[in-house]
Amino acid sequence: MDKKSIKYDFTIIGGGLIGTLVSILLSRNGFKCCLIERNSCEEINNLKKFSPLSLNYRSILILKKFSLWNEEYISAAPITGLIMKCFNSLNRLQFSSSDIDLEYLGYVVNKFSLQKYFINAANKQEGLDIVDNSSVVEIKQKINQTSYVIRTSSEKPKSIQSEFVILSDGEPSSLKDKLEFKTHYHHHNQTSYLVDCGGSFEVGVAAQLFNEDGIFALVPYSTTKTSLILTLNDDRKDKYINKNNKVNIDQIQKVYSNYLKNIKTVKITGSYQLKSSKSDAIIRNNVLLLGNTSQLLHPVGAQGFNLGIRNIETIINQLDRKQILKRRDISESMKEIVDIINHDRQDVLQMTDVAIKFFANSKSASRIISSFMINFLKISQKSKHKFLKKILGLDNCSYLTIKG
């Protein structure tokens, strides 16, 4: 790319999982695309870290449909069972992939391996230019036009012209603020800790546990290793994490006693203060917000990345370059796409809100409601199947017929 200014159909800002994936698929659909990433793709490919990422069944279907799934390369481990427990042993609900005639409920993958896989695919994709080690220093809409001029910190290209922009640079996003998208934040007064450990557990069975101290997840990624996600209420976290940032193994053993034995080699791999965000609008003047830039969800239920993949499927299913050139421009087609994305987005946000307000709330009224909900699901197989399909993104899934 030696030219100082290049014209693109789409410019995608942010080369994370969502930005890279949508760039690949738009290019395959015949659009000329540019992907801008502030970090070095080579450095990302050299990362040796592990971070668990839960993909539900529908996400796997989507990636397979687009020939972007290789479970050996990305170190993927299938999840065939899911246990939910709220506050006591009686409020326990168990799901199995066999309940709805599926081979698995989803997969746990290494986020960094999946990122490498997408980057390698992007590097081979015709019609896609990647500008890494570069940040966007200015983005302006051209006078009396819908397209944008984007100036980068890179010399090649220094200036980009783009009919449409997809902003996927995460949260917080200074570019989103500059483009006057309004965002609402909610602080949960919780801190999430990612913990890697060995031990004995039921292979392929994940658990989501709720008690007065927070939300706990067990996500096995091999026959002997599992990730623990501790989403701790800030006033309770000293019970689990000491001043030296070490895990209280005795306390962990109490929480996971029915699911994890012989705990060893415990290591905190990351932590962050928990807050969620939601942008009022996801499209404005030929700019679309996608992934965490659009909404940053509470990790309960692991819905964030799965929603992003579902949104990308909608974009690719609805955009065909030849038809757009025949009848209208990209912006008109995107308006229809945004209606579908907003519907799916609202659906997932409501589901996450219910989980936080009832399952994760220690107040008496919430505990009574959550107990009633779980017991109702236990006695109603139809409702249990419907609830499971909603978690997996399979409700109203037109290309899949499953039990229930």
C-alpha positions in Angstrom: 0.0 0.0 0.0 2.2 2.8 -1.3 -0.6 5.2 -2.1 -1.2 8.1 0.3 -5.0 7.8 0.0 -7.1 4.7 -0.7 -10.8 4.3 -1.1 -12.7 1.5 0.7 -16.2 0.3 1.0 -15.7 -0.5 4.7 -13.1 0.6 7.2 -13.0 -1.5 10.4 -11.4 0.2 13.3 -10.2 -2.3 15.9 -8.6 -5.6 15.1 -9.9 -7.7 18.0 -11.9 -10.9 17.4 -15.0 -9.1 16.3 -13.3 -6.5 14.0 -11.0 -9.1 12.4 -13.9 -11.5 11.8 -16.2 -9.0 10.2 -13.3 -7.7 8.0 -12.7 -11.2 6.6 -16.3 -11.9 5.9 -17.1 -8.5 4.3 -14.1 -8.9 2.0 -15.3 -12.4 1.0 -18.6 -10.8 0.0 -16.7 -8.6 -2.5 -16.3 -5.4 -0.5 -13.0 -3.6 -0.4 -12.1 -3.4 3.3 -9.4 -1.9 5.5 -8.7 -3.1 9.0 -6.9 -0.7 11.4 -5.4 -2.1 14.6 -3.3 -0.2 17.1 -1.2 -3.2 18.1 1.2 -5.3 16.1 -0.4 -8.4 14.5 3.0 -10.1 14.8 3.1 -9.5 18.5 -0.5 -10.8 18.9 0.6 -14.0 17.0 3.5 -14.5 19.4 1.4 -14.3 22.6 1.6 -17.4 24.7 -1.1 -16.5 27.2 -4.3 -18.4 27.9 -7.7 -16.7 28.4 -10.9 -18.7 28.3 -13.7 -17.8 25.9 -17.0 -19.6 25.9 -18.6 -20.0 22.5 -22.2 -21.3 22.5 -23.6 -23.8 20.0 -24.9 -21.1 17.6 -21.5 -19.4 17.5 -19.8 -22.6 16.5 -22.4 -23.2 13.7 -21.8 -19.7 12.4 -18.0 -20.1 12.3 -18.3 -23.5 10.6 -20.7 -22.0 8.1 -18.1 -19.5 7.2 -15.3 -22.1 7.2 -13.6 -20.4 10.1 -13.4 -23.2 12.7 -10.5 -25.4 13.5 -10.7 -26.8 17.0 -7.3 -28.3 17.0 -5.6 -25.0 16.0 -7.4 -23.0 18.6 -7.2 -25.6 21.4 -11.0 -26.0 21.7 -12.6 -28.1 24.4 -16.3 -29.1 24.1 -18.8 -28.4 26.8 -21.6 -31.1 27.1 -23.1 -30.1 30.4 -24.0 -27.0 32.4 -24.9 -26.7 36.1 -26.5 -23.7 37.7 -26.8 -23.4 41.4 -28.3 -20.5 43.4 -27.3 -20.0 47.1 -28.1 -23.6 48.2 -28.0 -27.2 46.9 -31.8 -27.3 46.4 -31.7 -24.5 43.9 -29.7 -26.5 41.4 -30.4 -27.0 37.7 -28.5 -29.2 35.3 -28.5 -29.2 31.5 -27.0 -31.6 29.1 -26.5 -31.4 25.4 -28.4 -34.7 25.1 -31.5 -32.9 26.5 -32.0 -31.3 23.1 -30.3 -33.9 21.0 -27.1 -31.9 20.5 -23.5 -33.3 20.5 -22.3 -30.4 22.7 -23.6 -27.1 24.2 -20.6 -25.1 23.1 -16.8 -24.9 23.3 -14.2 -23.3 25.5 -11.4 -21.8 23.4 -8.2 -19.9 24.1 -9.1 -16.3 23.2 -5.5 -15.6 22.0 -5.4 -18.8 19.8 -8.7 -17.8 18.2 -7.3 -14.3 17.6 -4.2 -15.7 15.9 -6.4 -18.0 13.7 -8.5 -15.0 12.6 -5.4 -12.8 11.9 -3.8 -15.6 9.8 -7.1 -15.8 7.8 -7.2 -12.0 7.4 -3.7 -11.9 6.1 -4.6 -14.3 3.3 -7.9 -12.6 2.4 -8.1 -10.8 -0.9 -9.6 -7.4 -0.9 -8.6 -6.8 2.8 -5.8 -4.4 3.7 -4.5 -4.5 7.3 -2.9 -1.5 8.8 -1.5 -2.5 12.2 0.7 -0.6 14.7 -1.5 2.3 13.8 -4.1 4.4 15.5 -6.8 6.7 14.1 -5.8 10.3 14.7 -8.8 11.9 12.9 -12.1 10.8 11.5 -14.3 13.2 9.6 -17.4 12.9 7.4 -16.9 14.5 4.0 -18.9 17.7 3.4 -22.3 17.0 1.8 -21.4 13.3 1.6 -22.0 10.1 3.7 -18.4 8.9 3.3 -15.5 9.5 5.7 -11.9 10.6 5.6 -9.8 8.7 8.2 -6.3 9.8 9.0 -4.0 7.3 10.7 -0.6 7.4 12.5 0.7 5.1 9.7 2.5 6.5 6.6 1.0 3.8 4.4 -1.8 4.8 4.0 -1.8 8.1 5.8 -5.3 8.9 4.6 -8.2 6.6 4.0 -11.6 7.3 2.3 -14.4 5.0 3.3 -18.1 4.8 2.5 -18.8 3.1 5.7 -17.0 2.7 9.1 -17.4 -0.1 11.6 -16.1 0.9 15.0 -14.9 -2.2 17.0 -12.2 -0.7 19.2 -13.6 -1.9 22.5 -14.6 0.0 25.6 -13.7 2.7 26.4 -13.6 4.2 22.9 -12.4 7.7 22.4 -13.5 7.6 18.8 -17.0 6.7 19.8 -17.1 9.7 22.1 -15.7 12.0 19.3 -18.5 10.7 17.0 -21.0 11.7 19.7 -22.4 8.3 20.5 -23.9 8.4 24.0 -23.1 5.6 26.4 -24.6 4.6 29.7 -22.5 2.9 32.3 -23.4 0.7 35.3 -20.9 -0.1 38.0 -21.6 -3.5 39.6 -19.3 -3.0 42.6 -17.7 -6.3 41.7 -14.2 -7.4 40.7 -13.7 -10.3 38.3 -10.7 -12.6 38.7 -9.6 -15.1 36.1 -8.0 -18.1 37.9 -6.2 -21.0 36.2 -5.8 -24.3 38.1 -5.5 -28.0 38.0 -7.7 -30.6 39.8 -10.3 -33.3 39.5 -13.7 -32.4 37.9 -16.2 -33.8 35.5 -14.7 -33.2 32.0 -16.8 -31.1 29.7 -19.2 -29.9 32.4 -19.3 -26.2 33.2 -20.8 -24.6 36.3 -22.3 -21.2 37.1 -22.7 -20.7 40.9 -24.4 -17.8 42.7 -24.1 -17.0 46.4 -24.0 -13.9 48.6 -20.3 -13.3 47.8 -20.7 -13.1 44.0 -20.9 -15.2 40.9 -18.6 -18.1 40.3 -17.9 -20.1 37.1 -16.0 -23.3 36.4 -15.0 -23.7 32.8 -12.9 -26.8 32.1 -10.6 -26.6 29.0 -8.8 -30.0 29.2 -9.1 -33.2 31.2 -7.0 -31.8 34.1 -7.1 -28.0 33.8 -9.9 -25.5 34.3 -10.5 -21.8 34.5 -12.3 -20.4 37.4 -14.1 -17.0 37.0 -14.6 -15.3 40.4 -16.9 -12.3 40.1 -16.7 -11.1 43.7 -18.7 -8.4 45.4 -16.2 -5.8 46.4 -17.1 -6.0 50.1 -16.5 -9.8 50.1 -13.4 -10.2 47.9 -11.0 -10.2 50.8 -12.4 -13.6 51.7 -11.0 -15.0 48.5 -8.0 -12.8 47.5 -5.4 -11.8 50.0 -3.3 -8.6 50.1 -0.6 -10.4 48.1 -3.1 -11.1 45.3 -3.1 -14.8 46.2 -6.2 -17.0 46.1 -7.6 -18.4 49.4 -7.7 -22.1 48.3 -9.7 -23.2 51.3 -12.5 -20.7 50.5 -12.4 -21.7 46.8 -12.8 -25.3 47.8 -15.9 -24.5 49.8 -17.6 -22.8 46.9 -16.6 -25.5 44.3 -16.7 -28.5 46.7 -19.2 -30.5 44.6 -17.5 -29.8 41.3 -13.8 -29.5 41.8 -11.5 -31.7 43.9 -7.7 -31.9 44.5 -7.1 -28.2 43.6 -3.5 -27.4 42.7 -1.3 -25.0 40.7 -3.7 -22.1 41.3 -2.7 -18.9 39.5 -4.6 -15.6 38.9 -4.2 -14.7 35.2 -6.1 -11.5 35.2 -8.6 -9.2 37.1 -10.7 -6.1 36.4 -13.3 -3.9 38.0 -16.6 -4.8 36.6 -18.8 -2.3 34.8 -21.2 -2.7 31.9 -22.0 -0.2 29.2 -24.7 0.3 26.6 -24.7 2.8 23.7 -28.0 4.5 23.1 -27.6 4.0 19.3 -25.4 1.6 17.4 -25.5 3.5 14.0 -25.1 7.1 13.1 -24.1 8.7 9.8 -22.6 5.6 8.2 -20.8 4.5 11.4 -21.8 1.2 13.0 -20.7 0.2 16.6 -20.0 -3.5 16.9 -19.0 -5.8 19.8 -17.8 -4.3 23.1 -17.9 -0.9 21.5 -21.7 -1.2 21.3 -22.3 -2.9 24.6 -20.1 -4.3 27.3 -22.0 -7.0 29.1 -21.7 -8.5 32.6 -19.9 -11.8 32.1 -22.7 -13.9 33.7 -23.8 -16.3 31.0 -20.9 -15.4 28.7 -23.1 -13.7 26.1 -20.9 -10.8 24.9 -18.8 -12.4 22.2 -21.6 -14.7 21.2 -23.8 -11.7 20.5 -21.1 -10.1 18.4 -20.8 -13.2 16.2 -24.6 -13.3 15.8 -24.5 -9.7 14.7 -21.8 -10.4 12.2 -23.9 -13.2 10.7 -26.8 -10.8 10.3 -24.5 -8.3 8.4 -23.1 -10.9 6.1 -26.4 -12.6 5.4 -28.0 -9.3 4.4 -25.1 -7.6 2.5 -24.4 -8.7 -1.1 -22.2 -6.3 -3.1 -23.7 -7.0 -6.5 -27.3 -6.4 -5.3 -26.3 -3.3 -3.4 -24.7 -1.8 -6.6 -27.8 -2.6 -8.6 -30.4 -1.0 -6.3 -28.9 1.1 -3.5 -25.9 2.1 -1.4 -24.4 0.4 1.6 -26.0 2.8 4.1 -29.6 1.9 3.0 -28.9 -1.8 3.4 -27.3 -1.2 6.8 -30.5 0.4 8.2 -32.4 -2.9 7.7 -29.5 -4.8 9.2 -29.4 -2.6 12.3 -33.1 -3.4 13.0 -32.3 -7.1 13.3 -29.1 -6.4 15.3 -31.0 -4.1 17.7 -33.7 -6.8 18.3 -31.0 -9.5 19.1 -29.1 -7.0 21.2 -32.2 -6.1 23.3 -33.0 -9.8 23.7 -29.6 -10.6 25.1 -29.4 -7.5 27.3 -32.8 -8.4 28.9 -31.6 -12.0 29.5 -28.4 -10.8 31.2 -30.3 -8.3 33.3 -32.7 -11.0 34.5 -29.7 -13.2 35.6 -28.1 -10.3 37.5 -31.4 -9.1 39.2 -32.7 -12.5 40.3 -30.1 -15.3 40.2 -27.2 -13.1 41.4 -29.1 -11.0 43.9 -28.9 -12.0 47.6 -32.0 -10.1 48.6 -34.8 -12.3 50.0 -37.4 -11.4 47.3 -34.9 -12.2 44.5 -33.9 -15.4 46.1 -37.5 -16.5 46.3 -38.1 -15.6 42.7 -34.9 -17.4 41.5 -35.9 -20.5 43.6 -39.4 -20.5 42.0 -37.9 -20.1 38.5 -35.4 -23.0 38.9 -38.0 -25.3 40.4 -40.4 -24.5 37.6 -37.8 -25.3 35.0 -37.1 -28.6 36.8 -40.7 -29.8 36.5 -41.4 -28.4 33.0 -39.1 -30.1 30.4 -40.6 -27.9 27.7 -39.7 -24.7 29.6 -36.2 -26.1 30.4 -35.5 -26.8 26.8 -36.7 -23.3 25.8 -34.5 -21.7 28.4 -31.5 -23.8 27.3 -32.0 -22.9 23.6 -32.2 -19.2 24.6 -28.8 -19.5 26.4 -27.3 -21.2 23.3 -28.8 -18.6 20.9 -30.9 -21.2 19.2 -34.4 -19.8 19.8 -35.9 -18.7 16.5 -32.9 -20.2 14.7 -34.3 -20.9 11.2 -31.5 -23.2 10.0 -31.6 -25.7 12.9 -34.2 -28.1 14.2 -33.6 -29.4 17.7 -35.6 -31.3 20.3 -38.1 -29.2 22.4 
